[in-house]
Amino acid sequence: MSAPRKPPDHPDLAPERPPPESPRCLIVTHEQADLDGFASLLGALCLHPDCAPVLPGGAARDLRRLFLARPHLEAKLLPLSAVDPAQVERMVLVDCSEAGRLGPLAPLADSPRVVLQAYDHHPAAGVTLPQVQVVHAPTGANSTLIIEQLRARGMTADPELATLLALGIFEDTGGLTYPGVKPRDFLALAWLLERQADLGFVGRFLQERLNPDQIELLGRLLHDLQLLELSGKRILLASLVTEGYVEDAAVLVSRLMDMKQPDAAFVLLDSGARISLIARSRGESGMAVNEIAARLGGGGHAAAASATLHGMTLVEAEESLLAVLHQHLAPVPLARDFMSRPVHALEASWTIRDALDMLGRYPHRGMPVRDESGAPLGYVHRQLLENAMRHGLGARPLADYVESLPVLAERATLSSVRELLGRSAVPMIGVQDSQGHLIGVITPWDVRQLEASHALEPSRPAPRRNLAGRVRGQWGPARESRLRELGEVAASLDMRAYLVGGSVRDLLLNAQTQDVDIVVEGEAPVLARQLQARNPELQVSVHPSFGTATLSFPGGERLDLASSRVEHYPSPAALPRVESSGIQADLWRRDFTINAMAMHIHPERFGELLDPYHGATDLKERRIRVLHSLSFIEDPTRILRALRFELRLGFLMDAMSERLVRNAVHLDVFSQLSGARLWRELSYLLDLPHALALSDRLSELHLWPVLRGEPLADPARFRARVARAVDSLRWYRLLFRAAPEVAGWRLWIRVFWGDLDDARLRQRLREFQLPARELSAALSDVEKLRQARSRLLKPLDPWTRYQLLSPLSMEGLLALLSWDECEILQAQVSEFIQHQYDLRLPLSGKDLQALGIPRGPRIGELLAQLRRAVVEGHVTDRETAKQWIRQSLQASESHARSQPPG
């Protein structure tokens, strides 16, 4: 029997054809049986030999390892499919006395016709089956309870069963170290040793190290831990999304308890199908975690408990857990108790000019914005409104430029408020009532006031993430050494240096990075010269007027240095004005949060992540988010960069960023860009291998009219053409791997713009300021492929087809394949590409001279005739080519002799 990786949904128990020998009595344990449950199952079989042992739904990881090590143990079990529920009259439950833990056998446990008996060491309060007869004792392991029953009846255990029962005791008591261990567990183990239990095997089996997946999950738990102080109890809390069901997660929670020594730990794991709660506590703490779990539908021991939560998100599960903890331990104020009210808010329908005027009446740097129903819409700050006025947007609706405002319900707990404020890009969060109305706001000042008035421990900043290990592991010791040296030299000059932007992003994504960018709080050229003085082999190129320098190391590695700076945009789409600044302002000028991170290179803080705009969270959640709501107004090319990151990384813009894209397009900000700036970003996009997805996103965001100069005449037909071009390019690259690489951007010029009329196409490509050669080639290809398309709709003879297609570039030919789905056209162009595009003649001009033909125009005429003969299949190799040449010469001579003289 092979146990599934993930607990299965409850299948229908009734097989299509129940076997006649289906048992009348079953011995069962809980779903996802552990070693203690399985050992109890086989021990109970000695007490009830007329019953059949069954696992109701899967086995935990350690039990599956045992089955692999000793397959004959699994063979002792009766498959669930062999059970006919209609014939079952009695069930013996071990390590369980709750129907909810029996999976598909739960209906039998609830049936009044089935007699139930249970051996369960869990607290009697957990029994949910009133008709069950329970043998209960407060032992550390259920196996101890079974052993006591065997002893009471004068029965024994063979060495194999003794070893299994010992395995169950050691697993469920943490090697006899958990708080719930009782003296009777030791006595039971002594009895097993007398019956030759193999403790060597038990020790080896249970001492298996954590596997890489468990180590990775433990690292994530340590990174995301929160420490709560409630009624003098130190409580760890972590919430994680996992890819599928996590095996042996309880082992990791026990490790957390050992490492952090809290009074209790609660871990929520969201596997998609369900949310699992694992709870542990120290016995001397006096905190019964099973009481907490029971409030959430679970149960267990005072020191170890669990629950499964359905029908809620991870955030809601955490809220529910926190609410139970606060109610169980010490109630704390909710958001409605310490929010600021009444709310000073701006109305979404106001203009930016009116909003700035209203904001000026209050001593606030920013305000929330609400819609006509009173619901929170977003947040704006004074600098944003002033910049919008400078860009001539004073008459625009305020709603177009609001930034996201985090919002919580009025019953949200303090921990939720702290967590959301810590992640918020704006200095407040909104509070909503049950009708969705904005009834208050909470700022960091409100939280500090609450902490002081309630004598609460102040909220602690999250520990700074350090990337030094990633630098060493992903980039190697050579680059790490260079970065450390750079940081040391900068420090000696009273400067601070930082790894910035895409370098940090790629480091967090475990992606390759070619160009490494460094920002210096100070003069980058001065730092570069100082580094060169220490390393004579280092080549340095400085640009003092731009405050930049490039370091080129032996072996080809390059580091780009720039002085930290801030940018101001005097008008929409204008080139920025640059001033020197600190690292915070330098990061603020960047395009997206995922590119607005830095890593300290200073010796005292090497590897420390600087992430003021929560770019690491956006990376984790695969999100592209602008830093402020005028970003696309100031630089429209950022829209194309956003699409590039979406396609390259598989991310998506957040709702606010996408709304700002649509607003910028509506305002026609691209019209203020030069064609060269637009084409530079566009060419990067067109080189990505995601043309169909790009085409779809350009359509969704209404960008095609901007890029083409006019809208698509038939979007569905256009998309079909792009799809055919993608298939054609994939076909070419697969079939002709050794052939010259096709430039993606050249192909997409011909596909995306090829349906424009001649004058509009010429004008658009000139606006892009393509090099003259590229412009001429593109225009020539489009003209020729239009002519070819109309003629290739019917079969052509080989030479006519060759003459028609040979002037086209490979990009033009692939574009032609996309132009029409006509099978005749497709077949003829494909045939040409495969056999005639790079046609090489079997003879050269020198070969013709060797055949006795003198130099002169006659050689060119014969080569042209030979080309046609090859295309038409008359000539296939050098020998047939020579024969053909001789025959042509003889025919010419005969023709010349037959002509009358003079």
N, C-alpha and C positions, 0 to 999 in steps of 0.2 A: 504494500500500500504506500503510495507516494503522497506525502503531505504537501499541500499547496503552500506557496510563499506567503500568501495573504489569506486571512480568515475568509472563507467563502460565504456568500449569502446562503440562507437556509434553503436547501433543495427540497423537493417533494420526496418524503421518505418512501412512499409506496412504489416499489419497483413495478415494471410492467407485468412481470410474471413472478410473483413471490415464490421462492423455493419452498417445497413442502416441509423441509426440515428446519424452517425458521425457528429460532429459540423462543421459549416462553419467558425466560428470565435473562436480564442483561445486567452486567456490571459496567458502569460508565463513570467517567470523570468529566471535568469541564472542558469547553472548547480550548484549542491551542494548549493541549495538555503539556505540562512540564514533567520533569523527572520525578518529582514527589507524587504527582497525580498518577503517573504510569506505574511507579513502584507500588503505590497503594492499590492500584487496579489488580496487579498480579498477586499481591498479598491477600486481597479480598477474595481472589479466586480460590485460595486454600480454604477460606471460611465458607464459601458458597460454591462448591464444585459443580453444581447443576446449572450455573449461570454462564453466559458467554461474555467475554470482555470486549468492549467496543469503544472506540474513540469517536465522539460525536461531531468533531469538526476540526481537523488539523492537529499538528504537533508543533511545539515550540522548537527553536533551533537546536538546543542541546539534546532534546529527545530525538530529533532527526539525525543528529550526529551519532547518537547511540545506536540507532537502527542501521546506520551505515557500518558502524564498527561490529555490530552483532545482529546481522539480518534475521537470525532465527527468532529473535525476540518479537520482531514485527509480525512474524508468521503466527504468533500465539493469538493475535487479535482477529476478531471476526469483522469482515468488511461491512460497512454501514449498509451497502446495497443488498446484503444478504438478510437484512432484518425486515420482517413483515410486521408493521405496527399493530395490525389487527390481532396477531397471535401473542403479543407480549402481555403477560399478566403481572410481572413483578420486575422492579428495577432496584438495584443496589447502587447508590451514589457514593463516590469516594472523593474527598477533598472538595466537596461541593454539596450544598443543600438548597440551591436556588434554581428555579426553572429557567430564569433568564440566562444562565451560564451553560445551558445544555444544548444550545443551538437547535438543530432539527429535531432533537428528541424532547424539546420543551413541551409539545402537545401531549406526549405520553405522560410526562410528569404531572401535568395538570388534569389528566383523565381520572375520574373517580373509580374506574374499574381496575386501575393499575396500583398494586401494593408497592409502597416505597419504603426503603430503609436507607439510612445514610450514615457514613463514618466521616465526620467533618470536624476539623480542629479550629475552624473559624468561629468567631463569637456567635453564640446562640441567637443574638438579635438579628443576624443576617439570614435566618431561615425564613423562606417565603412560601414554603409548602406546608400548609397546616396539617395534612394527613400523613406526613413523613415521620417515621420513627428514627430519631437521630441519636447516634452514639457520639457524644461530644466530650472533649477534654482540652484544656488550654495548653496544648503542646506546641513546640516550635515548628514541627513538621507533621504532616498527616501520616507519614510512614510510621512515626512513633505510636500513633493511635492504633494502627493496624497491628504493629508488633505486640502491643499490650493485649489485644484481643487474641492473637495467636498464643501467647503465653497463658492467658487465662483459660484457654481450652486445652492446654497441654499439647499444643501442636508445635512443630519445629519448622525450619526453613533450610533448604539446601544451600550450598555455597553461592550459587548464582543468584537466587532470590535474596539471600543475605546481602550480597554485594549491591544489588539494585536498591534495596531498602536503605542501605547506608548512603548510597548516592542521593536518594531522595532527601534524607535527613541533612546531609551536608549542603545540598543545593538550597533548600528552603530556609536554612538557618545561617547562610553565609559562612559555612565552616564552623558552626557553633559559636558565632560571634554576634549575631543579631540580638537586639534587646529582648525579643520574645522567647528566647531559649529557656527551657526549664530543666531542672535536674533529671526529670524522667526521660528527656532526650538523650542524656548521657547514659542512663541505665539501659535504654533501648539499644544504643550503639554498642555497649559492652556485651549485651546478649547476642548481637550480630557477630561480634568478633569471636565469640565462643563457637559460632557456627561457620567460621572460616570466611568471613567477609573479606574481600580483597581490597584493603584500604589503599594499597599502592595504585591499583587501577583507578579508584575514586579520585585520588589526588592528581594523577596525571590527566584524567579526563576533565576535571574542573579547573585546572590551571592553564587552560588554553588562553593565549594572549588575545587581546582585542584585534579584530581584523581591520583592514584599512577603512572600510565603510564605517565601522564603529568609532574608530579614532577620529575620522572626519566629523562624525556627528557629535562626538564629545567636544571637539574643538568649537563647533558651532554653538553648542550649549554653553560652553564657558564664555564665549564672546557675547551671547545674548542674555546672560543672567541678569536678573534684577534682584537686589537685596531689599526686602521689606522689614521694617521694624514695627511689630504690632504687639502691644501689651508686653513688652520686654522680650518677645520672641524674635529671633533672627530667622527669617524665612526666605529661601531661594525660590525664584519663579522664573521659568523660561517657557517661551512659546515658539515653536518652529513648524514650518511647512516641510514635509518630507516627500520624497518620490516613492509612494507606495508604503506598504506596511513595514514597520521597522521591527526587526527581530531583536530580542534580548535587550530592548531599550531599558528595562528595569535595572540591568547590570550597570548601565552608564549612569543612571540616577544614583545608584549606590556608590559609584566612584565619585560622583559630585559630593555626596555626603562626606566621604572620606577626605576629599581634598579641601573642602571649604568649612567643614565642621559647623553647619548651621543647626538650628533646632529642628527644622523641617525643610523639605524640598518638594516642590510641585512642578511637574513638567507636562506641558500640553503639546502633543504631536498631531499635526493635521496631515493625514495621508490621502486626503481627497474624498474618500468614501466615508470617513468617520474621523472624529477627534478623540484621541486617547489621553487620559489623565493618569500619570504615575505619581504616587505620593510616597514619601519616606520620612521617618522622623527618628530621633534618638530617644530611646526609652526613658532616659532620665529627664528629658525635656518636659514630660507630662502632657505632650500634645498628641492627641489621638487622631491620626490622619484618616482612619476609617470613618470617623464621624463627619469629616469634611467630604470624603468621597461619597458617603451615603446620601448627603444632601444633593448630590449631583447624579444620583441613580446608580452608584457603585457600592463598593464595600471592601472588606479586607481586614487586616489586623490593625492594632493601634499604631504599630511602627511601619506597616507596609500595606498600602491600599491602592485601588485603581478604579477607574470608571470609564465608560464609553459614552461620548456625547454626540447626539445626532441632531440634524436640522438646525445647525447654527454655524456661523463663521468662526474662525480662530479668534478674532477680536471679541466676538460675542461670548465665546467660551471663556476667554480670559476675564472678561467683565463678570461673568457668572461666578467664576472661581473666586475672584477678588471680593465680590459681594458676600459670598458665603464666608470667606475668611474674616472679613470685617465684622459680619454679624456674629460669627462664632467667637472671635477674640475681642476685638475692641472696635466699635463703630467709629468711623471717621467722617468728617464732613464731605458731602457730595458737592459737585460743581455748582449747583444752585445756591449752596450755602456761602460760598466765598467769591462768587463772580461779582464784577462791577456792574452796577445798574443805577439809574436808567441808561440805556444805550444811546450814545451819540453816534448816529449813522448817516451816511450819504445815501441818496436815492439813485438807483440805477438809471432812471430816466433823465437825470440832470445832464447837462453838458459838462465837459471838463472845466470850462471857465467858471460855471456856477459852483462846481464842486470845490475848486481851489478857493473861491471866495468864501464858501461856507467853512472850509477847513481852517481858514485864517481867523475865524472867530473863536477857535478853541485852542488851548495850549497842547495840542496833540500833533505828533509827527505824522500820524496816519489814522485812518478810520475804516471801520467795516462799511460795506455797501450792501444794501438790501433791495430786493425786487419789490414790485408793486403789491405782492401778497404779504410782505413782511419777512420773507425767508432770506437768510444770508446768501448773498451772491458772491462776495469776494472782499478784497481789501485793496486800498490804495494808500500811497504815502505822498507826502508833499513834493519830494524831489521828482517822482514820476509825473505828477501833474504839471510841475514847472517845465520839465523837459518836453512834455506833450504840447504845451503852449508854445515853446520855442520852435517846435516842428510844424506849427500852424494847425494844430488839431483842436483848438479851443472850442469849436462848435460841434465836435464829435460827441456822441453819447458816452457817458462815463462807463456804461456796461461793456463797451468794446475793449477796455484796457484794464479791467480789474484783475488782480492777482488772486491766486487760490487762497481761501481762508479756511484753515482747519476748523472743524466743527465737532462738538460732542453733545450728547444728550444731557439734560439737566441733572440726571441721576448718575452721571459719570463719577468715578472715584478719583481720589487725589493721584494715585499712581498713573491712571490713564491721562490725566491732565499733564502731569510731569513728562510722561513719555511723548505726548503729542507736541508739547511746547519744545521739547528737546529736538524734535525732528522738523519743526515748522520753519519755513523760510521767512515768515512774517512774525512780528513780535507780539502776537496775540492769537487766541483761539475764540471762536464764537460758541455760545451756548444756546441750544434750541429747546423749546418746549415740545410737548407731545404733538402739537399741530404743525411743527416745523418753523415756528416764528422765532426770530432772533430776540432773545430776552436778556442777554448779557454777554460780556466778554471777560476773558481771564488773561491777564498779562503776568510775566514773571514777578512783578511787584506784588500782585495779589497772592501768589503762592508764598512768597517770602513773608508776607503779613500773616498768612494762615499758620505757617510753620512757627512763627514767633508766638502767636496767640495760643496755640495748642501744644506748645513745647514739643513739636515734632522734629525729628532729625532732618536737617536741611537736605534737600535733594542734591545728590552728588553727580557731578558731571560724569558722563560715560568715560571709561578708560580709553585713552588714545590708542588707536590701532597702530602697530609698528610693522613696516614692510621690509625691514632689513633682511629677514629670512627669505622673502620672495626675491629680493634683489640678488642674493647669493645663489638661490636655487634656480632661478629662471635665467639670469644673465651671466652667472659665473663669477669667480673670484677676481678676474682681471678687471671687469667693468666696476665691480664693487670697490676695488682698490682705487681706481681712478676717481670715482665719486667721493670716496672718503678723503683722498688727498685734496681734491678740489674744495671740499668743505673746510678742511683744516687751513688751507691757504687763505680762503675767504675770511675765516675767523681771525687769522693773524692780521688781516687788513681791516678788521672791525666791520666786516660785511657778513651778510647771511645769504646762503645760496640754497635754492630749492629745485628739486626735480618737479616739473610741472606738466599740466595738460595731458596730451595723448599718451605720453610716456607713463604717467601714473595710471591712467585708465587701462592701458594695455597690461601693465603689471598686475592690476587687480583682476583682469580678465584672463590672465595666464596666456596672453597673446604675444607674438613676436613684435619687437620694436626695432626699427632701423634707425630712425633719427631720435636722439635723446636731447630734450630741451631743458635748459637750466635757466632759471630766473635769479638774478642777483639783486639784493637790496644794496645798491652801490653802483660803482662804475664797472660794468662788465669788461670793457677793453683793458682796464688797469689790472683786473684779476687775471685776464688771459696772459698779459705780458709777464706777470709774476710767475705764473705756472710755467711759461716757456723758459724763464730764467732757471727754474729748478730742473727742467727736462729739456735739454738742448735738442733732442730728437723730435720734439713736439713742434708741429707746424701750426702757426697761428695766423689767422686773417681777421683783421679788426676793421670795424666801420664806426669810427668815433661819432660821426654825425647822427647815426641811428642808435648808438649805445649798444652795439652788438659785436660779437666775435665768434669765430668758429675755431675749434681745436681739432686738428687732424692727427691721429696717433699712428705710429707704425702698425701696419696690418690693415689699415683702412677705416678703423672706427672713427666716428666724428661726434663731437659734442657741440651743440649750439648754445651760446650764452647770450642773454639779453638782460639789460637793466630793467628792473620792474617799472611798470608805467601804467598810467591810466589814460583812457581815450575819451574825447568829447566829440559828438557829432553835431556840427553846426546846423545841418538840415537833413531831411530824410535822404538816405542812400548816398550821402556825401562821404568822402574819405575822411577818416577821423583825424583830429588834432591830438597830439600825444604830449603828455607831461610825465615826469618821473614821479614815482609813488612807492608805497609799500606793497607787500605781497598780497594783502587783502584786497586792495583796489585793483591790483593786476589780475587777480582771479575774477573779480567782478566784471571786468571788461570782456570776458570770454563768452563764447556762444552758448554753451549748454552746461548744465551742472556736472555732467560726467567728464567734461573737459576743464572744470574749474576746481580741480584738486591739486594739491602739492604735497611733496614729501621733503621733510627737512634733511639737509645734507650737513648741517652744522654738527661738529663732533659730539656735542653733548646730547643731541636729539636725533642722531642719524636714524633714518627710517620711519620717523614719526609722521603719520598721515595728518595733513591739514585739509579739512573738508568742511568749510564753513557753510556750504549750500547743499549738503547732504547728497553729493554725487554718488557716493558708495551705495547708498540706499537705492538710488535710481538705477545704478548698474545692476544691483541684485534683482530689482523688479523689472529690469529690461525696459527702461523708460527714457525717452528723450524729453528734457524739460528745459525751457529757456530760463534765464536768470531774472529777467524782468519783462514787463509787458510791452515795452517799446523796442524790444530787441530786433524784431523783423522790420520795423519802420526805419530804424537807424541803419540796418544793413540787411537788405532783402536777400543777399546771397546766402544768408544763414538758413533760409527756407530750403534751398537746394542741399546745403550741408546736412540739415536735419533728415532729409530724404536719404542722403548717402549713408548716414549712420543707421537709419532704419533698415536699409537693405543690407548693408555690410555686416551689421551686428545682429540682425534679427530682432531689433527693438521696435517700439512704437512711440510716437509722440503722445504726451499726456493730453487730456481734454483741453486744458488752457492753452497749451502751445498750438494745438491744431486750430482752436478758435482764433488765435492771433494770426495764424497763417491766412485763414480765410478773410480776416479783416484787412490784412496788408494787401492781399490780392484785390479785394474790393476797392481799396484806395489807389490801386494802380501804381504801387511804389516801384515796380520793376521798370516803369517807363523812365525813371530818373537815373537808372544805371546805364553805364556805357556798355556797348555790346561786348567789348573785350572782357570786362569784369564778369558779365553774365556767362560768357562762353567758357571762361576759365573754370568756374564751378560746374557748369553743365558738362564739360568734357570729362571731369572726374566721375560724374554720375554715369555717363555713357560708357565708361570703361568697366563698370561693374557687371558681373554676369547675372543680372536680375532684370533684364529688359522688360519682361512681361509684367512683373510686379511693379516696376517703375512706371510703366505706362498706365497701370491701373491707379496708382497713387496720384499721378499727375492729373488723371481724370477726376478722381474723388475730390481733389483740392482745387479744381478748376484752373489748373496751371497751363494747360495746353494752349489756350489763346495767348497767354503771355509769351511762351517760348516759340510758338509758330508764327505769331503775328496775326493769327486768325483762328477761330474755333474749328473743331473737327466737323467735317460735313456729315460723316456717318460714323459715329463712335464704334458701333458694333463691328462694322466692316474694317475699321482701322485696327481694332483690337485683334481681329482674326489675322490681319496682315502681320502684326507684331508677333503673334504666336507662331505663324509659319516661319518668320525670320529667325526666331529662337530655335525652332526645330532644324532649320537649314544650317545655322551656325554650328549647332551641336553635331549634326551629321557630318559637316565638313571637318570639324576638329577631330572627330572620332575616326574618320576614314583617311584623313591626310595628315597624320601626326607629324610626319617629317617635312611637310610643306611649310612655306612661310606663314607666320602667324597673321591672321586677319585682325586688323585693328577694329575693335568693337565700335569706337566712336565714329569711324568712317562708315561702317555699315549702317549705324543708326541715323546718321545724317541722311542717307539715301532712303531709309525706310520712314523715318519720322517726318521729314520735310519734302520727300519726293513727290507728293501729290499737289504741292503748291504750283501755281502757274509760273512760267519762266521768269517773268518780271518780279513776282513776289519772292520766289526762291532766291533769285540773284540778290535782291535787296536784303533779305534776311541773313544770308550767309555773309554778305559784306558788312552788315551791322555787327556780326560776330567777329569781324576783323580776322577771318581765317587767312593764313598765308596764301599768297597768290597761286602757288602751285596746287594747294589743297582745294582752293575755291574753283580753279579751272577744272580739276579732275572731278570734283563732285558735280559741277554743272554738266560736264561732258557725259558722265555716267548716267545722270538722270535723263538727259535728252535721248541717249542711245537706248536705255532700257525701255523707255516709252515706245520708241519705234519698234524695238524687238518684240515687245509684248504683243502688239497688234498682229504681227506677222507669225509669231510662234503659236498662235491659237489653232493653227492647222499644220500638218507635217510638212517639213521642208527637206529638200535634198541635202546631203552632208555638206557640200561646198557652200551652198547658199547660207545654211545655218552657221557655218564657221565664219563666213564673212560678216554675218550679222552680230555674232557674239564675241569675236576675238578682240574688238576694240575696248570691251568692258573690263574694268578691274575685277578682282575676285570679290571685293565688297559689292560692286555693282551687280555681279552675277547672282550673289546670294540675296541681294535685295530684289532682283528680278524673280527669283524663286518664291519670294514672299508676296509678290504683287498680285498673283492670281493662282487659284487652286485648280486651274484647268490641268487635267492629267497630261494632255499632249504637250503643253508648255513645260510642265514639271519634268517630264521624261526627256525632252530635248535639251533642256538646260543642264540637267543632271548628267546626261551622256557627254555633253561638251566638257563639263568640269572634270569628269573622271578620265576622259581619254584625249582631249584635244586642247585643254586650256594651256598647258605648258608643253605644247607640241615641239619636239626636237627632230630636225631632219636627220636622216641616217647618213647624209653626205654633206660636207662643207664646201666652201669655195675652193679651198686647197685641194680637196679630193677631186673636184671637177678639173682643176688644172692638171692634176696627175693623170687624168684620163685624156689629156691632150687638148683641152679647151683653153685657148689663150685668155689672159686677163682682159676684162672689158665688160661692157653691159650685157653681153651674152650670158655670162655666169649668173648675173642677177635674174635674168629672164628664166633661165633653166631652173634656178632654185625656187622661184615662184611657182613654176609649173610642177616641180617636184612636190612642193607643199600640197598643192591641190591633189596630186596623185596619192599622196599619203592619206589625206583626209578622206578621199573617196575609196580607199582600201586597195588601190592598185599596187601600192608599194608598201612592204611590211618590214624590210630590213636592208642592210647595206648591199647584199647581193642583188636583190630584186631592184634596188635603187640604181645600181650600176647598169643592170640590164635595161631598165627603163630609160636611162640617159642615153645609152648606146642606140636604142631603138629610136629615140627622139632625134638624135643626130643623123641616123640613117634616113629617117623620114624627111628631115629637113634637106639633106643632100639630094635625095630622090626628087623632092619637090623642086629644088633649085635646078636640077638637070632637065626637068620636064618643061621648064619655062623657056620660051623662045628668047634668044639673045637680043640684047638692046632694048 
